[in-house]
Amino acid sequence: MTLAVLAFLGGALTILSPCILPVLPFIFARTEQPFVRSTLPLLIGMAGTFAALSTLAAVGGSWVVHFNNYGRLLALVLLALSALALLSRRFGDWITRPLVALGARLSAGSAGGGRAGIAGALLLGVATGFLWAPCAGPILALILTGAALGGPSSATTALLFAYALGAACSLALAAAASTRVIAALKRSFGAGEWVRRALGAAVLLAVVAIALGWDTGVLTRLSLANTAHLEQSLIEQFRPARAGGALQSAAASTAVTATAADASLPVEGEMPSLSGAVGWLNSPPLTREALRGKVVLVDFWTYSCINCLRTLPYVKSWYARYRDQGLVVIGVHSPEFAFEKDADNVRRAVRDLGITYPVALDNNLAVWQAFNNQYWPAHYFIDAQGRIRGHHFGEGDYAASEQILRQLLSEAGAQHLDAATSAPSGSGAQAAADEQDIQSPETYIGYQRAASFVSPGGAREDQAHQYTAPATLALNQWALTGPWKVEGERAVATAGAAGIVFRFHARDLHLVLGPGAAAHPLRFRVTLDGHAPGDDHGADVAADGSGEVGEQRLYQLLRETHPGADHTFAIEFLDGGVEAYSFTFG
């Protein structure tokens, strides 16, 4: 229920985002007709189509993308004909072909009768649903990420429909306001015919804007409102809790308040099986039966996740302190990106990160689903009887987590436990984040989950294209420059001189990168506000801004010595072939 409310509010906020602008003319063009027979069916058709297509896109393959592209093309034709019929009654009367007649009928609203008008409005709403591409703010990203991880479900469709319903409600209010304005114009100037033509021109302009990609490019840069902060605030206020052993939300890399340790830790269920792991590092395969008598900490992580990396110093310190007193730590590596399924990549990361405890390779997310988990990182605390006695999602509350471990070890008979560990120090990407000054969210580069992308024309999906960046960027907007091929989960530089620019506010900036098929490291150069980073360089960059991509992992590119302001980051790849996946901040 909590997520449904969040989804509805997130959808309602889209009225403030630039991506709703191309849809408004289609809504306003219906305001002359009765709301129940015209605007309402249109909004229902739009919401239903968006929910259905988004559900399929979250869990489907490339056929869904092609299907939606064909649907968008047909919808553009249909709405263009509707616009022309609004502009000229003679045009609508002269054309007799069925498709054009349908366009004229749609533009005429309910004039042909109640049922015919409702059906026409509903069909126009379906066409609008194919065209609507809302800005993927934190709430929509949360829903789609959960859908991609958990697979198709009625719950996903319900959440997406709630999101679309929120948008429909805000659009209905806008339509009601526009009705009064149009009526006032007609009374004052007798301008009914001109108003109709103006609406037709607006619809035609919207069709052109969508066809040229302005709805995801130019219009985003012209936005006067950024809803990302509002949506993130809503998520913080409504953070869902665990109830009855089942998670109530679906998100990636999202911090959630931990269950506080107390004297009577609840029993949250039995430890699920680990049999879904496809391989093990640092250990032979472990089973829950063999672990009876041990206190177990299960840590869900993935090696390119900045939140996971920042928890590692604590997990490693607990293992080092308590392993001789009965603690077993199991790192369940559940990949987010395809390259994280490569066992050699994970093995190298485990070695470089200094992880010596057992690591289960959960490439199929089978262990993830057995625990009903939804977060990176996530910690589950299991007692010597194989029962889950506590959990913690995300970063933070390390003292409470350690207290749970100490209590479970004491219950299992451990005596004379060493004093609780002091906060371990992490270096590079493992250092604690500056939580008070992060105003930039995790941002994906692949088109499946990209948000705030403002290169003119938007992303050309799965096509090589020469990109440019606008002269200025608002906070958290980013753009590609030079030759790139944007794919579902990444962008690939097809030649040298490809770059990325990002307007951000945080102490640390990280970017998940890979060298692709290159047999040698690929060079890059970083600038901060147009200059070499100097003392603000990250662990993977020299002071002059130079660096290399030699393996698929998270790279720390900036660590500001005096954070607290907005800055423009830019990276140029001197060699082609680099793969870019996502930005994270700290």
C-alpha positions as CSV (number, residue, x, y, z in Angstrom):
1,M,0.0,0.0,0.0
2,T,2.9,2.4,0.9
3,L,4.5,1.9,-2.5
4,A,1.1,2.4,-4.3
5,V,0.8,5.8,-2.5
6,L,4.4,6.7,-3.5
7,A,3.7,5.7,-7.1
8,F,0.5,7.8,-7.2
9,L,2.3,10.9,-5.8
10,G,5.2,10.4,-8.1
11,G,2.9,10.3,-11.1
12,A,1.1,13.4,-9.9
13,L,4.4,15.3,-9.7
14,T,5.0,14.7,-13.4
15,I,2.7,17.7,-14.1
16,L,5.8,19.7,-13.0
17,S,8.3,17.9,-15.2
18,P,9.1,18.9,-18.8
19,C,8.3,15.5,-20.2
20,I,4.6,16.1,-19.7
21,L,4.6,19.1,-22.0
22,P,4.1,17.2,-25.4
23,V,1.1,15.4,-23.9
24,L,-0.7,18.6,-22.7
25,P,-2.0,19.6,-26.2
26,F,-3.8,16.2,-26.6
27,I,-5.5,16.8,-23.3
28,F,-6.4,20.4,-23.9
29,A,-7.8,19.6,-27.4
30,R,-10.6,17.6,-25.7
31,T,-11.7,20.2,-23.2
32,E,-14.6,21.4,-25.3
33,Q,-16.4,18.1,-24.8
34,P,-18.0,16.8,-21.6
35,F,-15.4,15.6,-19.2
36,V,-16.9,12.1,-18.6
37,R,-17.3,11.3,-22.3
38,S,-14.1,12.9,-23.5
39,T,-11.2,13.8,-21.2
40,L,-11.8,11.0,-18.7
41,P,-11.7,8.1,-21.3
42,L,-8.6,9.7,-22.8
43,L,-6.8,9.8,-19.5
44,I,-7.9,6.2,-18.7
45,G,-6.6,5.0,-22.1
46,M,-3.3,6.8,-21.6
47,A,-2.8,5.4,-18.1
48,G,-3.7,1.9,-19.0
49,T,-1.4,1.8,-22.1
50,F,1.5,3.3,-20.2
51,A,1.1,0.7,-17.4
52,A,1.0,-2.2,-19.8
53,L,3.9,-1.1,-22.0
54,S,6.1,-0.2,-19.0
55,T,5.4,-3.6,-17.4
56,L,6.4,-5.4,-20.6
57,A,9.5,-3.1,-21.1
58,A,10.7,-3.9,-17.5
59,V,10.6,-7.6,-18.0
60,G,10.6,-8.2,-21.8
61,G,13.2,-8.3,-24.5
62,S,14.0,-6.3,-27.5
63,W,10.7,-7.2,-29.2
64,V,8.9,-5.0,-26.7
65,V,11.0,-2.0,-27.7
66,H,10.3,-2.6,-31.4
67,F,6.6,-3.1,-30.7
68,N,6.4,0.2,-28.8
69,N,8.3,1.9,-31.7
70,Y,5.7,0.7,-34.2
71,G,2.9,1.8,-31.8
72,R,4.5,5.2,-31.4
73,L,4.7,5.6,-35.2
74,L,1.1,4.7,-35.7
75,A,0.0,6.9,-32.8
76,L,1.9,9.9,-34.3
77,V,0.2,9.4,-37.6
78,L,-3.2,9.1,-36.0
79,L,-2.7,12.2,-33.8
80,A,-1.3,14.2,-36.7
81,L,-4.5,13.5,-38.7
82,S,-6.5,14.6,-35.7
83,A,-4.6,17.8,-35.5
84,L,-5.2,18.5,-39.2
85,A,-8.9,17.8,-38.8
86,L,-8.9,20.4,-36.0
87,L,-7.1,22.9,-38.2
88,S,-9.4,22.5,-41.2
89,R,-13.0,21.2,-41.3
90,R,-12.7,21.0,-45.1
91,F,-9.7,18.7,-44.8
92,G,-11.7,16.4,-42.5
93,D,-14.7,16.3,-44.8
94,W,-12.6,15.9,-48.0
95,I,-10.6,12.8,-46.8
96,T,-12.7,9.7,-46.9
97,R,-10.1,7.0,-46.2
98,P,-10.9,5.0,-43.0
99,L,-7.8,6.0,-41.0
100,V,-8.3,9.7,-41.7
101,A,-12.0,9.5,-41.0
102,L,-11.1,8.0,-37.6
103,G,-8.7,10.9,-37.0
104,A,-11.5,13.4,-37.8
105,R,-13.9,11.4,-35.5
106,L,-11.4,11.5,-32.7
107,S,-10.8,15.2,-33.1
108,A,-14.6,15.8,-33.1
109,G,-14.9,14.2,-29.7
110,S,-18.3,13.1,-28.6
111,A,-20.3,15.0,-31.3
112,G,-21.2,11.7,-32.9
113,G,-23.0,10.4,-29.8
114,G,-22.2,9.2,-26.3
115,R,-20.7,5.8,-27.0
116,A,-18.9,6.8,-30.1
117,G,-17.4,9.8,-28.4
118,I,-16.2,7.7,-25.4
119,A,-14.7,5.1,-27.7
120,G,-12.9,7.7,-29.8
121,A,-11.5,9.4,-26.7
122,L,-10.4,6.1,-25.3
123,L,-8.6,5.2,-28.5
124,L,-7.0,8.7,-28.6
125,G,-5.8,8.0,-25.0
126,V,-4.3,4.7,-26.0
127,A,-2.4,6.5,-28.8
128,T,-1.2,9.1,-26.2
129,G,0.0,6.3,-23.9
130,F,2.3,5.1,-26.7
131,L,3.9,8.6,-26.9
132,W,4.2,9.5,-23.2
133,A,7.7,9.0,-21.9
134,P,7.8,10.4,-18.4
135,C,11.1,11.6,-16.9
136,A,12.4,8.6,-14.9
137,G,12.6,10.1,-11.4
138,P,13.5,8.2,-8.3
139,I,10.0,6.8,-7.7
140,L,9.5,5.4,-11.3
141,A,13.1,4.1,-11.2
142,L,12.3,2.3,-8.0
143,I,9.3,0.6,-9.5
144,L,11.0,-0.4,-12.7
145,T,14.1,-1.7,-11.0
146,G,12.0,-3.9,-8.8
147,A,10.1,-5.2,-11.9
148,A,13.3,-6.0,-13.7
149,L,14.6,-7.9,-10.7
150,G,11.5,-9.7,-9.6
151,G,10.0,-10.5,-13.0
152,P,6.5,-9.8,-14.3
153,S,3.7,-9.6,-11.7
154,S,0.3,-8.0,-11.2
155,A,1.9,-5.9,-8.4
156,T,4.2,-4.3,-10.8
157,T,1.4,-3.5,-13.2
158,A,-0.7,-2.1,-10.3
159,L,2.2,0.2,-9.2
160,L,2.7,1.4,-12.7
161,F,-1.0,2.1,-13.1
162,A,-1.0,4.0,-9.8
163,Y,1.9,6.1,-11.2
164,A,0.0,6.8,-14.4
165,L,-3.2,7.4,-12.4
166,G,-1.4,10.1,-10.4
167,A,-0.3,11.7,-13.6
168,A,-3.9,11.4,-15.0
169,C,-5.4,13.1,-12.0
170,S,-3.0,16.1,-12.2
171,L,-3.7,16.3,-16.0
172,A,-7.4,16.3,-15.2
173,L,-7.0,19.3,-13.0
174,A,-5.0,21.0,-15.7
175,A,-7.7,20.2,-18.2
176,A,-10.4,21.7,-15.9
177,A,-8.4,24.9,-15.6
178,S,-7.9,25.1,-19.4
179,T,-11.6,24.6,-20.0
180,R,-12.3,27.8,-18.1
181,V,-9.7,29.7,-20.0
182,I,-11.0,28.6,-23.4
183,A,-14.6,29.4,-22.4
184,A,-13.5,32.9,-21.3
185,L,-11.8,33.4,-24.7
186,K,-14.9,32.4,-26.6
187,R,-17.1,34.7,-24.5
188,S,-14.7,37.7,-24.8
189,F,-13.7,37.4,-28.5
190,G,-16.1,35.1,-30.2
191,A,-13.0,33.1,-31.1
192,G,-14.4,29.5,-31.1
193,E,-13.1,28.7,-34.5
194,W,-9.7,30.2,-33.8
195,V,-9.4,28.5,-30.5
196,R,-10.1,25.1,-32.3
197,R,-7.4,25.9,-34.8
198,A,-4.9,26.9,-32.1
199,L,-5.5,23.6,-30.4
200,G,-4.9,21.8,-33.6
201,A,-1.7,23.7,-34.2
202,A,-0.6,22.8,-30.6
203,V,-1.3,19.1,-31.2
204,L,0.6,19.2,-34.5
205,L,3.5,20.9,-32.8
206,A,3.5,18.3,-30.0
207,V,3.6,15.5,-32.7
208,V,6.6,17.1,-34.3
209,A,8.3,17.6,-31.0
210,I,7.9,13.9,-30.1
211,A,8.9,12.7,-33.6
212,L,12.1,14.7,-33.4
213,G,12.9,13.6,-29.8
214,W,12.4,17.1,-28.3
215,D,10.3,15.6,-25.5
216,T,13.3,13.9,-24.0
217,G,16.0,16.4,-25.0
218,V,15.2,20.1,-25.6
219,L,12.2,20.2,-23.3
220,T,14.1,18.7,-20.4
221,R,16.7,21.5,-20.7
222,L,13.9,24.1,-20.8
223,S,12.3,22.7,-17.6
224,L,11.6,25.2,-14.8
225,A,11.0,22.5,-12.3
226,N,13.1,19.5,-11.2
227,T,10.9,16.9,-9.3
228,A,13.7,14.6,-8.4
229,H,14.3,16.2,-5.0
230,L,10.5,16.1,-4.3
231,E,10.3,12.5,-5.2
232,Q,13.4,11.6,-3.1
233,S,11.9,13.4,-0.2
234,L,8.7,11.4,-0.6
235,I,10.7,8.1,-0.6
236,E,12.5,9.2,2.6
237,Q,9.1,10.0,4.3
238,F,7.4,6.8,3.2
239,R,10.4,4.4,3.5
240,P,8.7,1.0,3.7
241,A,9.5,-1.4,6.5
242,R,9.7,-5.2,6.6
243,A,6.5,-6.7,7.9
244,G,5.9,-10.4,8.4
245,G,9.2,-11.4,6.8
246,A,8.3,-9.9,3.4
247,L,9.8,-6.8,1.9
248,Q,7.3,-4.1,0.9
249,S,9.3,-2.4,-1.8
250,A,11.6,-3.1,-4.8
251,A,14.6,-0.9,-5.3
252,A,18.3,-1.0,-6.1
253,S,21.0,0.6,-4.1
254,T,18.5,2.1,-1.7
255,A,19.2,2.6,2.0
256,V,16.5,1.5,4.4
257,T,16.4,2.0,8.2
258,A,17.6,-1.0,10.1
259,T,15.6,-3.1,12.6
260,A,17.0,-1.9,15.9
261,A,18.8,-4.4,18.1
262,D,17.1,-5.0,21.4
263,A,17.0,-7.6,24.2
264,S,14.3,-9.7,22.5
265,L,15.3,-10.0,18.9
266,P,12.3,-11.3,16.9
267,V,12.3,-14.5,14.8
268,E,11.7,-13.4,11.2
269,G,11.7,-16.8,9.6
270,E,14.0,-19.7,8.8
271,M,17.2,-19.2,6.8
272,P,16.4,-20.0,3.1
273,S,18.5,-22.4,1.1
274,L,21.8,-21.3,-0.5
275,S,21.5,-24.0,-3.3
276,G,20.7,-21.4,-6.0
277,A,24.3,-20.2,-6.0
278,V,26.1,-21.1,-9.3
279,G,29.5,-21.2,-7.7
280,W,31.6,-20.3,-4.6
281,L,34.8,-18.3,-3.9
282,N,37.0,-18.8,-0.8
283,S,35.0,-21.8,0.2
284,P,33.4,-25.1,-0.9
285,P,29.6,-24.8,-1.3
286,L,27.9,-24.1,2.1
287,T,24.4,-25.3,3.1
288,R,22.1,-24.1,5.8
289,E,22.2,-27.5,7.4
290,A,26.0,-27.4,7.7
291,L,25.8,-23.9,9.2
292,R,23.7,-25.0,12.1
293,G,25.4,-24.1,15.4
294,K,27.1,-21.1,13.8
295,V,26.0,-17.5,13.8
296,V,25.7,-16.4,10.1
297,L,25.8,-12.9,8.6
298,V,24.5,-13.0,5.0
299,D,25.7,-9.9,3.1
300,F,24.0,-9.3,-0.3
301,W,26.3,-7.2,-2.4
302,T,27.7,-6.6,-5.9
303,Y,31.2,-5.3,-6.6
304,S,30.4,-2.2,-8.6
305,C,27.8,-0.9,-6.0
306,I,29.2,2.0,-4.1
307,N,26.9,1.4,-1.2
308,C,28.2,-2.1,-0.9
309,L,31.8,-1.0,-1.1
310,R,31.3,1.4,1.7
311,T,30.0,-1.3,4.0
312,L,32.8,-3.7,3.3
313,P,35.3,-2.3,5.9
314,Y,32.7,-3.0,8.6
315,V,31.8,-6.5,7.4
316,K,35.5,-7.4,7.1
317,S,36.2,-6.1,10.6
318,W,33.3,-8.2,12.1
319,Y,34.6,-11.3,10.3
320,A,38.1,-10.7,11.6
321,R,37.0,-10.0,15.1
322,Y,34.4,-12.8,15.6
323,R,35.1,-15.7,13.3
324,D,37.0,-17.5,16.0
325,Q,34.0,-17.2,18.2
326,G,31.5,-18.8,15.9
327,L,30.7,-16.2,13.2
328,V,30.4,-17.1,9.6
329,V,30.1,-14.3,7.0
330,I,28.7,-15.2,3.6
331,G,28.9,-12.6,0.8
332,V,26.1,-13.3,-1.7
333,H,27.2,-11.6,-4.9
334,S,24.0,-10.8,-6.8
335,P,25.0,-8.9,-10.0
336,E,23.3,-5.8,-11.3
337,F,25.1,-5.5,-14.6
338,A,25.9,-8.3,-17.0
339,F,29.7,-8.1,-16.6
340,E,29.2,-8.8,-12.8
341,K,28.2,-12.4,-13.8
342,D,31.7,-13.1,-15.0
343,A,33.3,-15.3,-12.3
344,D,36.8,-14.0,-13.2
345,N,35.6,-10.4,-12.7
346,V,34.2,-11.3,-9.3
347,R,37.2,-13.3,-8.3
348,R,39.5,-10.3,-9.2
349,A,37.3,-7.9,-7.2
350,V,37.2,-10.2,-4.2
351,R,41.0,-10.4,-4.3
352,D,41.5,-6.6,-4.8
353,L,39.0,-5.8,-2.0
354,G,40.7,-8.1,0.5
355,I,37.6,-10.3,1.1
356,T,38.6,-13.7,2.6
357,Y,35.2,-15.0,3.8
358,P,33.0,-17.2,1.6
359,V,31.4,-15.6,-1.4
360,A,28.4,-17.2,-3.2
361,L,27.9,-16.4,-6.9
362,D,24.2,-15.6,-7.2
363,N,24.2,-15.0,-11.0
364,N,20.5,-16.0,-11.4
365,L,19.4,-14.1,-8.3
366,A,18.1,-17.4,-6.9
367,V,19.4,-16.8,-3.4
368,W,18.3,-13.2,-3.6
369,Q,14.7,-14.3,-4.3
370,A,14.8,-17.1,-1.7
371,F,15.5,-14.4,0.9
372,N,12.8,-12.1,-0.7
373,N,15.6,-9.5,-0.8
374,Q,15.3,-6.2,-2.6
375,Y,18.4,-4.2,-1.7
376,W,22.1,-3.7,-2.2
377,P,23.6,-4.0,0.3
378,A,21.4,-6.1,2.6
379,H,22.5,-7.9,5.8
380,Y,20.6,-10.8,7.4
381,F,21.5,-12.0,10.9
382,I,21.0,-15.7,11.5
383,D,21.3,-17.4,14.8
384,A,22.8,-20.8,15.6
385,Q,19.4,-22.5,15.1
386,G,19.2,-21.3,11.5
387,R,16.6,-18.6,12.2
388,I,16.7,-15.0,10.8
389,R,16.7,-12.7,13.9
390,G,17.4,-9.3,12.3
391,H,18.2,-7.5,9.1
392,H,19.6,-4.2,7.9
393,F,19.3,-2.6,4.4
394,G,21.7,-0.1,3.1
395,E,24.5,1.8,4.8
396,G,24.7,3.0,8.4
397,D,23.7,1.8,11.8
398,Y,26.8,-0.3,12.1
399,A,26.9,-0.2,15.9
400,A,23.4,-1.7,16.0
401,S,24.3,-4.4,13.5
402,E,27.3,-5.4,15.5
403,Q,25.2,-5.5,18.7
404,I,22.9,-8.0,16.9
405,L,25.9,-10.2,16.1
406,R,27.3,-10.0,19.6
407,Q,23.9,-10.9,21.1
408,L,23.5,-13.9,18.8
409,L,27.0,-15.1,19.5
410,S,26.3,-14.8,23.3
411,E,23.1,-16.8,22.8
412,A,25.2,-19.5,21.0
413,G,27.5,-19.8,24.0
414,A,30.4,-17.5,23.0
415,Q,32.1,-16.0,26.1
416,H,34.5,-13.2,26.7
417,L,33.8,-11.4,23.5
418,D,36.2,-8.7,22.5
419,A,35.0,-5.1,22.8
420,A,32.9,-3.9,20.0
421,T,35.0,-2.6,17.1
422,S,35.6,1.0,16.5
423,A,34.7,2.5,13.2
424,P,37.1,1.0,10.6
425,S,38.6,3.4,8.1
426,G,38.0,2.8,4.4
427,S,40.0,4.3,1.6
428,G,39.1,5.3,-1.9
429,A,35.6,4.2,-2.8
430,Q,35.3,2.4,0.5
431,A,35.5,5.6,2.5
432,A,32.3,6.7,4.2
433,A,30.1,9.1,2.2
434,D,29.6,12.7,3.1
435,E,25.9,12.2,3.7
436,Q,25.2,15.8,4.6
437,D,26.2,17.1,1.2
438,I,24.9,14.6,-1.4
439,Q,22.4,16.2,-3.7
440,S,23.0,14.0,-6.7
441,P,21.3,10.6,-7.1
442,E,22.6,7.4,-8.7
443,T,22.2,7.9,-12.4
444,Y,22.2,5.2,-15.1
445,I,23.5,5.7,-18.6
446,G,21.8,2.9,-20.5
447,Y,18.4,4.0,-21.9
448,Q,16.4,1.4,-19.8
449,R,16.9,3.5,-16.6
450,A,18.4,6.7,-17.7
451,A,17.1,10.0,-16.2
452,S,17.9,13.7,-16.7
453,F,19.7,13.0,-20.0
454,V,19.7,16.2,-22.1
455,S,21.8,15.7,-25.2
456,P,19.7,17.2,-28.1
457,G,17.4,14.7,-29.7
458,G,17.6,12.3,-26.8
459,A,19.2,8.8,-26.9
460,R,19.2,6.9,-30.2
461,E,18.6,3.5,-28.8
462,D,21.1,0.8,-30.0
463,Q,22.4,3.1,-32.8
464,A,25.8,4.7,-33.3
465,H,25.3,8.5,-33.1
466,Q,27.3,11.7,-32.7
467,Y,26.1,13.4,-29.5
468,T,26.5,17.0,-28.4
469,A,25.9,18.7,-25.0
470,P,23.9,21.9,-24.3
471,A,25.9,25.0,-23.4
472,T,24.7,24.9,-19.8
473,L,23.4,22.1,-17.5
474,A,21.0,22.3,-14.5
475,L,21.9,20.4,-11.4
476,N,21.9,16.6,-12.0
477,Q,21.5,16.9,-15.8
478,W,24.0,15.1,-18.0
479,A,24.9,14.7,-21.6
480,L,27.0,12.6,-24.0
481,T,29.4,14.2,-26.4
482,G,31.0,12.6,-29.4
483,P,30.4,9.1,-30.9
484,W,28.4,6.7,-28.7
485,K,26.1,3.7,-29.0
486,V,23.6,3.8,-26.2
487,E,22.3,0.4,-25.2
488,G,19.9,-0.8,-22.6
489,E,22.3,-0.9,-19.6
490,R,25.3,1.0,-20.9
491,A,26.7,3.3,-23.5
492,V,29.7,2.3,-25.6
493,A,32.2,4.8,-27.0
494,T,32.4,3.9,-30.7
495,A,35.6,6.0,-31.2
496,G,38.0,8.3,-29.4
497,A,36.9,11.8,-28.3
498,A,33.7,10.5,-26.8
499,G,32.8,12.2,-23.5
500,I,30.2,12.7,-20.7
501,V,29.4,15.9,-18.8
502,F,27.5,15.9,-15.6
503,R,26.4,18.8,-13.3
504,F,26.5,17.4,-9.8
505,H,26.6,18.3,-6.1
506,A,28.6,15.8,-3.9
507,R,32.0,15.3,-2.4
508,D,32.8,12.1,-4.4
509,L,31.9,11.2,-8.0
510,H,32.2,7.6,-9.2
511,L,31.5,6.0,-12.6
512,V,31.2,2.3,-13.4
513,L,33.3,1.7,-16.5
514,G,34.7,-1.2,-18.5
515,P,37.2,-1.6,-21.4
516,G,35.0,-3.7,-23.5
517,A,36.9,-6.2,-25.7
518,A,40.1,-4.1,-25.6
519,A,43.2,-6.0,-24.7
520,H,44.9,-3.0,-23.2
521,P,43.8,-0.1,-20.9
522,L,41.8,2.7,-22.5
523,R,42.8,6.3,-21.7
524,F,40.6,9.1,-20.4
525,R,41.0,12.6,-19.1
526,V,38.8,14.2,-16.4
527,T,38.1,17.9,-15.8
528,L,36.3,19.7,-13.0
529,D,34.7,23.0,-14.0
530,G,36.9,23.0,-17.1
531,H,40.2,22.4,-15.3
532,A,42.3,19.5,-14.2
533,P,41.0,18.3,-10.9
534,G,44.3,18.8,-9.0
535,D,43.8,18.0,-5.3
536,D,40.2,17.1,-6.0
537,H,41.2,14.0,-8.1
538,G,39.8,10.6,-7.1
539,A,41.7,7.4,-6.3
540,D,41.6,6.3,-10.0
541,V,42.7,9.7,-11.5
542,A,45.9,11.6,-11.4
543,A,46.1,15.3,-10.4
544,D,46.3,16.2,-14.1
545,G,43.0,14.4,-14.7
546,S,44.5,11.4,-16.6
547,G,43.5,7.8,-16.0
548,E,42.9,4.4,-17.6
549,V,40.1,1.9,-17.8
550,G,41.6,-1.5,-17.5
551,E,38.8,-3.6,-16.0
552,Q,35.1,-3.6,-15.5
553,R,34.5,-1.9,-12.1
554,L,33.6,1.3,-10.3
555,Y,36.1,4.1,-10.7
556,Q,36.5,6.9,-8.2
557,L,37.1,10.0,-10.4
558,L,36.7,12.9,-8.0
559,R,37.0,13.5,-4.2
560,E,36.6,17.2,-3.5
561,T,38.8,18.7,-0.8
562,H,36.3,21.5,-0.2
563,P,32.8,20.2,-1.1
564,G,29.6,22.1,-0.8
565,A,28.8,23.6,-4.2
566,D,27.5,22.6,-7.7
567,H,30.2,21.6,-10.2
568,T,30.5,20.4,-13.8
569,F,32.3,17.2,-14.3
570,A,33.5,16.1,-17.7
571,I,35.4,13.0,-18.9
572,E,36.8,12.5,-22.4
573,F,37.8,9.0,-23.5
574,L,40.8,9.2,-25.8
575,D,40.4,5.7,-27.0
576,G,37.2,4.0,-28.4
577,G,35.6,1.0,-26.9
578,V,34.9,2.2,-23.3
579,E,31.6,1.0,-21.7
580,A,29.9,3.4,-19.3
581,Y,27.2,2.2,-17.0
582,S,26.2,4.4,-14.1
583,F,27.2,7.4,-11.9
584,T,27.2,7.2,-8.1
585,F,28.1,9.9,-5.5
586,G,29.3,10.1,-2.0
